[in-house]
Amino acid sequence: MKIGILTAGGDCPGINAAIRGVGKTAISEYGMKVYGIASGFRGLIENLYTELDEVQLSGILTLGGTILGTSRDKPFKGDPTVENKIPKLIRKNYNELGLDALVVIGGNGSMKTAHKLTEEGLNVIGIPKTIDNDVWGTDVSFGFDSAVWIATEAIDRLHSTANSHKRIMVIELMGHRTGWLTLYSGVAGGGDVILIPEIEYDMEYVARYLEKRARNKKPYSIVVVAEGINKPKGMSAASFVSQAIRDKTGLETRETILGYVQRGGTPTPFDRILSTRFGAKAVELMVEGKFGMMVSKDGEHIVPVPLSEVGGKVKLVPPDHSLIRKTRKMGISFGDKKI
């Protein structure tokens, strides 16, 4: 078999480990030819590819980013007259390269595109990656654990500054429309207030909670907010929350936006292992002829999930998530209850 691999959407730790997992399994176990498609779906459009061998796949397990490069090109989005041409061009290039299958490593949007490519006649297997953990159909996506570690370390460092200056520190984390990263990092980092998109918050409740902490001689507070919370247009989540706290309480408040630091660097051991397992399973599915699937973590097992069920769906944090229920009992505020 001849297979292609591409990485699409935002980068995150663990992508290279997944490329390695696919490539080494395909070459060592099954004698396949493996082609790396450059710059995401653009590489399929412009015929940007190179054959990968074991030498090129060695030493990349711990590397952040992606050796193939990525882009946010969406082949099925835009002018309908162009939309009809690009999928046909992708199919033509796929066939001319002689590919038997294509592995798409990406997030929600990429899995949606992967499904549409299966409808164009391509044999596709999807591998979910994102720091947001919002890909539907899998317990967790690789990249999430690494981002939680990075964000948690940042919150840990804010504790010492907040305590030294007796301030409220507001830190904004990524997550697009979901609060998985903020929830897990906020709990792991000892946040006092955690605001996520899935739970409607009230700044009056947040202000009263922080004032109560101050009255109870708590010298500082940490407020962890997701970038996707409801806020005025044109303002960052951190700026809005920080300003609202100052206005309503008079307490000294500072904000930090962690930004793209969350997506960079070496993957954690958990993400390296998960990426490797995903990659190896993707090759097994190709050998079995099970295309149109995304590999998924279900408990301790790696299983296939139809791409048709994944594309276009977002995995949100349930408001009654067990971690939320337990941390509420510890006195952590989610900004939705009077104090």
C-alpha positions as CSV (number, residue, x, y, z in Angstrom):
1,M,0.0,0.0,0.0
2,K,0.9,3.6,-0.5
3,I,-0.4,6.0,2.1
4,G,-0.3,9.7,2.7
5,I,-0.3,11.7,6.0
6,L,-1.2,15.3,6.5
7,T,-1.7,17.6,9.5
8,A,-4.3,20.3,9.4
9,G,-5.5,23.1,11.6
10,G,-3.6,24.5,14.7
11,D,-0.5,22.8,15.9
12,C,-0.3,21.0,19.2
13,P,2.2,18.8,21.1
14,G,2.0,15.2,19.9
15,I,1.5,15.6,16.2
16,N,5.0,14.4,15.3
17,A,4.5,11.4,17.6
18,A,1.4,10.5,15.7
19,I,3.2,10.9,12.3
20,R,5.9,8.6,13.7
21,G,3.3,6.1,15.0
22,V,1.6,5.9,11.5
23,G,4.9,5.9,9.5
24,K,6.9,3.4,11.5
25,T,4.0,1.0,11.8
26,A,3.3,1.2,8.1
27,I,6.9,0.8,7.0
28,S,8.2,-1.7,9.6
29,E,5.2,-3.9,10.0
30,Y,3.5,-3.8,6.6
31,G,6.2,-2.6,4.1
32,M,4.1,0.3,3.0
33,K,5.3,3.4,1.2
34,V,4.5,6.5,3.2
35,Y,4.2,10.1,1.8
36,G,4.1,13.2,4.0
37,I,1.7,15.8,2.6
38,A,2.9,19.3,3.3
39,S,0.9,22.3,4.6
40,G,-2.4,20.5,5.4
41,F,-5.0,20.1,2.7
42,R,-3.2,22.7,0.7
43,G,-0.6,20.0,0.0
44,L,-3.2,17.8,-1.6
45,I,-4.3,20.7,-3.8
46,E,-0.8,21.8,-4.8
47,N,0.9,18.4,-4.9
48,L,3.3,19.2,-2.0
49,Y,4.6,15.9,-0.7
50,T,7.7,13.9,0.0
51,E,8.3,10.2,0.7
52,L,9.1,9.5,4.4
53,D,11.5,6.8,5.5
54,E,12.5,5.5,8.9
55,V,15.4,7.9,9.2
56,Q,13.1,10.9,8.7
57,L,10.7,9.4,11.3
58,S,13.4,8.9,13.9
59,G,14.0,11.5,16.6
60,I,10.6,13.3,16.2
61,L,8.8,11.7,19.1
62,T,9.5,14.5,21.5
63,L,9.3,17.4,19.0
64,G,6.5,20.0,19.2
65,G,4.8,21.3,16.1
66,T,4.6,19.2,12.9
67,I,7.4,18.3,10.6
68,L,4.9,18.4,7.7
69,G,3.7,21.9,8.4
70,T,0.0,22.8,8.6
71,S,-2.6,25.2,7.4
72,R,-6.2,26.1,8.0
73,D,-7.3,25.7,4.3
74,K,-10.8,24.3,4.0
75,P,-11.3,22.7,0.6
76,F,-15.1,22.6,0.8
77,K,-15.6,26.1,2.0
78,G,-16.0,29.3,-0.2
79,D,-17.3,30.1,-3.7
80,P,-19.5,27.2,-4.9
81,T,-18.0,27.4,-8.3
82,V,-14.5,26.9,-6.8
83,E,-15.8,24.5,-4.2
84,N,-16.7,22.0,-6.9
85,K,-13.2,22.2,-8.5
86,I,-11.0,21.8,-5.5
87,P,-12.3,18.4,-4.3
88,K,-12.0,17.1,-7.8
89,L,-8.4,18.4,-8.0
90,I,-7.7,16.7,-4.6
91,R,-9.1,13.4,-5.9
92,K,-7.1,13.7,-9.1
93,N,-3.8,14.4,-7.2
94,Y,-4.6,11.6,-4.8
95,N,-5.1,9.1,-7.6
96,E,-2.1,10.3,-9.6
97,L,0.1,9.8,-6.6
98,G,-1.2,6.3,-6.4
99,L,-2.4,6.6,-2.8
100,D,-4.4,3.7,-1.3
101,A,-5.3,5.7,1.8
102,L,-4.9,9.1,3.5
103,V,-4.4,9.8,7.2
104,V,-5.8,13.2,8.4
105,I,-4.5,14.4,11.7
106,G,-6.6,17.3,12.9
107,G,-9.4,18.7,15.0
108,N,-13.1,19.2,14.5
109,G,-12.9,21.1,11.2
110,S,-10.3,18.7,9.8
111,M,-12.5,15.7,10.7
112,K,-15.4,17.3,8.9
113,T,-13.3,17.8,5.8
114,A,-11.9,14.2,6.2
115,H,-15.5,12.9,6.0
116,K,-16.3,15.0,3.0
117,L,-13.2,13.5,1.3
118,T,-14.5,10.0,1.9
119,E,-17.7,11.1,0.1
120,E,-15.4,12.1,-2.8
121,G,-14.1,8.6,-3.0
122,L,-10.9,8.8,-1.0
123,N,-10.0,6.2,1.6
124,V,-9.5,8.3,4.8
125,I,-8.6,7.6,8.4
126,G,-8.8,10.5,10.9
127,I,-6.7,11.0,14.0
128,P,-8.0,13.6,16.5
129,K,-5.7,16.2,17.9
130,T,-6.4,19.4,19.8
131,I,-5.5,21.2,23.0
132,D,-9.2,22.0,23.4
133,N,-10.3,18.4,23.9
134,D,-13.5,19.3,22.0
135,V,-13.4,16.6,19.2
136,W,-16.6,14.5,19.5
137,G,-16.4,10.7,19.7
138,T,-13.2,10.3,21.8
139,D,-12.6,10.4,25.5
140,V,-9.6,12.7,25.0
141,S,-7.5,14.0,22.1
142,F,-3.7,14.2,22.2
143,G,-2.4,17.7,22.8
144,F,-4.8,18.3,25.7
145,D,-2.7,16.7,28.4
146,S,0.3,18.7,27.4
147,A,-1.7,22.0,27.3
148,V,-3.1,21.3,30.8
149,W,0.5,20.8,32.1
150,I,1.6,24.1,30.5
151,A,-1.4,26.1,31.7
152,T,-1.2,24.6,35.2
153,E,2.4,25.6,35.5
154,A,1.5,29.1,34.5
155,I,-1.2,29.3,37.2
156,D,1.2,27.9,39.7
157,R,3.6,30.7,39.0
158,L,0.8,33.3,39.3
159,H,0.1,32.1,42.9
160,S,3.5,33.5,44.2
161,T,3.0,36.9,42.4
162,A,-0.6,37.2,43.6
163,N,0.4,36.3,47.2
164,S,3.3,38.7,47.2
165,H,1.2,41.7,46.0
166,K,-2.1,40.6,47.6
167,R,-3.8,40.9,44.2
168,I,-6.5,39.1,42.2
169,M,-4.9,37.5,39.2
170,V,-7.0,36.7,36.1
171,I,-5.6,34.3,33.6
172,E,-7.2,33.5,30.2
173,L,-6.7,30.1,28.6
174,M,-7.5,28.8,25.1
175,G,-10.3,26.4,24.3
176,H,-12.3,28.1,21.5
177,R,-15.9,27.5,22.4
178,T,-15.3,24.9,25.2
179,G,-13.9,25.0,28.7
180,W,-12.1,21.7,29.1
181,L,-8.6,23.2,29.3
182,T,-9.8,25.9,31.7
183,L,-11.6,23.5,33.9
184,Y,-8.8,21.0,34.2
185,S,-6.0,23.5,34.5
186,G,-8.1,25.7,36.9
187,V,-8.7,22.8,39.2
188,A,-5.1,21.5,38.9
189,G,-3.7,25.0,39.5
190,G,-5.8,25.8,42.5
191,G,-8.0,28.4,40.9
192,D,-10.6,30.1,43.1
193,V,-13.0,31.1,40.3
194,I,-13.3,29.1,37.1
195,L,-15.3,30.6,34.2
196,I,-16.1,28.4,31.2
197,P,-18.5,28.9,28.2
198,E,-20.8,26.0,29.2
199,I,-21.8,27.6,32.5
200,E,-23.5,31.0,32.4
201,Y,-21.8,33.3,34.9
202,D,-22.8,36.6,36.6
203,M,-20.1,39.1,37.4
204,E,-22.0,40.2,40.4
205,Y,-21.7,36.7,41.9
206,V,-18.0,36.6,41.0
207,A,-17.5,40.0,42.7
208,R,-19.3,39.0,45.9
209,Y,-17.4,35.8,46.1
210,L,-14.0,37.6,45.8
211,E,-15.1,40.2,48.4
212,K,-16.0,37.4,50.8
213,R,-12.6,35.8,50.3
214,A,-11.0,39.2,51.1
215,R,-13.1,39.6,54.2
216,N,-12.1,36.1,55.3
217,K,-8.4,37.2,55.2
218,K,-7.6,35.3,52.0
219,P,-4.7,37.5,50.8
220,Y,-5.2,36.8,47.1
221,S,-7.4,35.0,44.5
222,I,-6.8,33.3,41.2
223,V,-9.5,33.6,38.5
224,V,-9.2,31.2,35.5
225,V,-11.2,32.1,32.5
226,A,-11.8,30.5,29.1
227,E,-11.3,32.6,26.0
228,G,-14.8,31.6,24.8
229,I,-16.9,32.9,27.7
230,N,-19.7,35.4,27.0
231,K,-18.2,38.9,26.9
232,P,-18.5,42.2,25.0
233,K,-17.3,42.1,21.4
234,G,-13.8,43.3,20.9
235,M,-12.6,42.6,24.4
236,S,-10.5,39.6,25.6
237,A,-12.1,37.5,28.3
238,A,-9.3,38.4,30.7
239,S,-9.6,42.1,30.1
240,F,-13.4,42.1,30.6
241,V,-13.3,40.0,33.7
242,S,-10.4,41.9,35.3
243,Q,-12.0,45.3,34.6
244,A,-15.4,44.1,35.9
245,I,-13.8,42.9,39.2
246,R,-12.0,46.2,39.7
247,D,-15.1,48.2,39.0
248,K,-17.3,46.1,41.3
249,T,-15.0,45.4,44.2
250,G,-12.2,48.0,44.1
251,L,-9.7,45.2,44.6
252,E,-6.4,45.3,42.9
253,T,-6.6,43.0,39.8
254,R,-4.2,42.1,37.0
255,E,-4.8,39.9,33.9
256,T,-2.6,37.5,31.9
257,I,-3.4,36.0,28.6
258,L,-1.3,32.8,28.2
259,G,-1.9,32.6,24.4
260,Y,0.0,30.4,22.0
261,V,2.5,29.2,24.7
262,Q,-0.2,26.6,25.4
263,R,0.2,25.0,22.0
264,G,3.9,24.7,21.8
265,G,6.7,22.6,23.1
266,T,7.3,18.9,23.8
267,P,4.4,16.6,24.4
268,T,3.9,15.0,27.8
269,P,4.5,11.2,28.2
270,F,0.7,10.6,28.1
271,D,0.3,12.5,24.8
272,R,3.3,10.7,23.3
273,I,1.8,7.3,24.1
274,L,-1.7,8.3,23.0
275,S,-0.4,9.7,19.7
276,T,1.6,6.5,19.1
277,R,-1.4,4.3,19.8
278,F,-3.6,6.4,17.6
279,G,-1.1,6.2,14.7
280,A,-0.6,2.5,15.0
281,K,-4.4,1.9,15.1
282,A,-4.9,4.0,12.0
283,V,-2.6,1.7,10.1
284,E,-4.3,-1.4,11.4
285,L,-7.7,0.0,10.1
286,M,-6.2,0.6,6.7
287,V,-4.9,-2.9,6.5
288,E,-8.4,-4.2,7.5
289,G,-10.0,-2.0,4.9
290,K,-12.0,0.0,7.5
291,F,-12.0,3.5,6.0
292,G,-14.1,6.5,6.7
293,M,-13.2,6.1,10.4
294,M,-11.5,8.2,13.1
295,V,-9.5,6.5,15.8
296,S,-10.8,7.2,19.3
297,K,-9.9,6.5,22.9
298,D,-12.8,4.7,24.7
299,G,-11.7,3.9,28.2
300,E,-8.4,1.9,27.9
301,H,-9.2,0.9,24.3
302,I,-8.4,2.6,20.9
303,V,-11.4,2.0,18.7
304,P,-12.8,3.3,15.4
305,V,-15.6,5.8,15.2
306,P,-17.3,6.7,11.9
307,L,-16.2,10.1,10.5
308,S,-19.8,10.6,9.5
309,E,-20.7,10.8,13.2
310,V,-17.8,13.1,14.2
311,G,-17.7,15.9,11.7
312,G,-19.4,19.2,12.7
313,K,-20.0,18.1,16.3
314,V,-18.3,19.7,19.3
315,K,-17.8,18.0,22.7
316,L,-18.8,20.4,25.4
317,V,-18.2,20.2,29.1
318,P,-21.4,19.0,30.7
319,P,-22.4,21.5,33.4
320,D,-22.9,18.6,35.8
321,H,-19.5,17.1,35.1
322,S,-18.2,15.1,38.1
323,L,-15.1,17.4,38.4
324,I,-17.4,20.4,38.6
325,R,-19.7,18.8,41.2
326,K,-16.8,17.9,43.4
327,T,-15.0,21.2,43.2
328,R,-18.1,23.1,43.9
329,K,-18.2,21.2,47.2
330,M,-14.7,22.5,47.9
331,G,-15.9,26.1,47.6
332,I,-14.7,26.9,44.1
333,S,-16.9,29.3,42.2
334,F,-18.1,29.0,38.6
335,G,-19.7,32.4,38.8
336,D,-23.3,31.1,38.6
337,K,-24.4,31.1,42.2
338,K,-24.8,33.7,44.9
339,I,-22.3,33.6,47.7
